[in-house]
Amino acid sequence: MPEFTGKVAFITGAARGQGRITALALAREGASILAFDLGAKIEYPAYSYAAGEELDSLKKEIEALGAQCVVALGDVRDDAAVAAAVDAAVAAFGRIDILFNNAGICAYAEIDKMTDVEMNSMIDINLKGPMIAARHIVPVMKAQGSGVIINNSSVMGLRGGRRLSHYAASKWGLTGLTKSWAIELAPWNIRVVSIHPTGVNTPMNDGLAALEGKTPMEIAEASAGNLQPVPWIESEDVAAMVLYLASERARFVTGAQFVLDAGLLTA
């Protein structure tokens, strides 16, 4: 029997990149998926975002695997949109076992030139968004007496970065949420962990590079610092870590940080 048969995963930022690949990986292992994504452009950063059609194509791919999928369009900063998506998941599947807080943004800004829009957008999407999702999903997990929350942080949630102070602040904050939620939610058998990838080969790299007037490879080579001779890791690497942490194999793992850094934090 597939490992996640009967389980339900709520994934934010599901239409592209790490969210999409993780949704498909969980579906292959029998999980039902609530795929939540913006599906529209926002004010900041000014690169392209997944379209609603990409969420629809994800649904078709998941169903082709024999799994169930419900899609929901919305902004993780929009409490009503997140609440409606959670209600849709419970109505369709009756439970939520896994929350993968994956939606996020990244862009460069020097501190003396950073605008309120840049700072607020980074914090609201990368930090407040996961809090909003958890606020609505935790009651479901408490009622069923189990659950796993996996927060997609970054190596920047464990170190600093040039021209990335707002991004690092948001990801360090996510690390703090992870540890605090793990303490708070343990009595209900709800585990909370964070993952900390180095650069990941996703469409976000194209947008970030375009803003900098460079290629994705140039950005990766200039900023990665990986010990292993790779410019980045793949979304499949992230998905494999999520599947392990969400599984019964990790049933006593909570409050911890897991790095997929190709040795970056060792240097």
C-alpha angles and dihedrals in degrees: 000000000000112000097244101040108147093015126119125212126198109202126186120204087025103151099076145018120352094002094052096045091047092049090053092046092052091045091053086057092053103266123142112230137217102195113199123185141152098240092192142070120268133200097259134064098025098218127107124280134202115285124227088252089065090057089050092050090050089055090053092049092050093048090049086060089057095254131118125249136183118189127207130186118214149111116267087225090060108090094193093050093050092046091051091050091050090050089050091052093050092045092051101038108014096231147033117224102168131037114190106190096201108140112109148134136224132194138148125253134161113232095237091051100038115121128214089248091056095047096041094046092051094049096040096050102035099037112015092042093062090046091054092049092049092046090062099035100045093070088056091050093046091053092053093041097235145061147135126231116195115189116201103219123155142234081269087067086068102036141017131263137204112258088000103091094123091046093047091048091054093048094045086051089054089054089054092049090051094055094043095047090048090058094043098045102039093096088065093049091250113146123204126194138160130220123210115201126184113226112325126208100245137131088264087074090062092053094044091049092049090055088053095045091241139105121262090248091054090052092048095047093048097048111024106080090184115170091214111072098254129107091215144344126250131252087245089065090055092046091053091054092048092051092052094047092047093050133089087251086075096042093132096043115106139138091022135125121228120198127207093181107135085234097305096133091049093062 
